[in-house]
Amino acid sequence: MQIRAPKTKRAKRELDKRAPKLVENVKKTLILHGTKTSGVLNSVLTELYHLKRDNAVKFSKKNENIKPFESGGETSLEFFSHKTDCSLFAFGSHSKKRPNNLVLGRTYDHHIYDLVEVGVENFKSIESFEYDKKLAPKIGSKPLFAFIGEEFESVGELKHLKEVLLDFFRGEVVENLNLTGMDRVFVCTALSSKTVLLMHCALRLKKSGTTIPRMELVEVGPSMDLVVRRHRLPSESLLKEAMKTPDQAKKIKNVTSDVIEGKTGRIYIPDQKVGDMPLSNNIKGLKRERRETKQNKESKKRRAESE
């Protein structure tokens, strides 16, 4: 297959964004509707898009060909993932057998990596909560997570749901955090081995008499119960491929880089012991006549000593 070079700078920038990197970009989320949805599910998808507005793409049209858990029903989903460059997705559908059905999943190299199917119950939208609007979390801020319940470590379904939720809302990977920038918390409480209460809360910082402020949680919505119905883990081969880490460049000893001097190195030379080295009489630095005269005197001296 022949790959053509991009003709415009914009196309080149898009290719650079999608190229593999040591530190990956923020994961984008694709939000889609199934053939049939309910009013509750439409509100859930809309508010998920609101929470991830800076890094989300939402399709409003119905998609009949997307059936994540069925063979052949993933082709359209993988196509949209590649087209929008999204590695996370939320797919909503509604039927008599599975009402208010929400499928959360991840992709690797635009192929389905894993899936978690949950039913949404007891949904409360953002508009149903009354609070001081000054506490509203800022769009794009990095959230904290609190998982309450030992089931998140002992039950396989909830353990998998925990991983997906963390990846779904974590945002940009950072090394340092500013405490004043932490303004939201997702509280996940395991009500049973199949049901999780998900709440979105704002952080209120108050004086505590120490350098560390006291934190209070104010529920700002949305809030919902997630009942795990089905889940699918990645295959061993795909898991092994996705977990590969790039080879880090080996550090060269005694080599440093400086902005001004550039790349510099340090060389260690052993002691030459010049004092113990024999010196030759044939020194090229002397003139020829003086060198020959010196050699003749030394030869006469040696002859005299031998006699």
Secondary structure, DSSP 8 states (H G I E B T S, - for coil): ------SSHHHHHHHHHHS--SS-----EEEEE-SS--HHHHHHHHHHHHHTGGGEEEEEEE-SS--TTSTTTTHHHHHHHHHHT-SEEEEEE--SSSTTEEEEEEEETTEEEEEEEEEEEEEE-GGG----GGG---TT---EEEEESTHHHH-HHHHHHHHHHHHHH--S--S---GGG--EEEEEEESSSSEEEEEEEEEEEE--SSSS-EEEEEEEEEEEEEEEEEEE---HHHHHHHT---------TTEEEETTTEEEE--------GGGS---S--TTS-HHHHHHHHHHHHHHHHHHH-
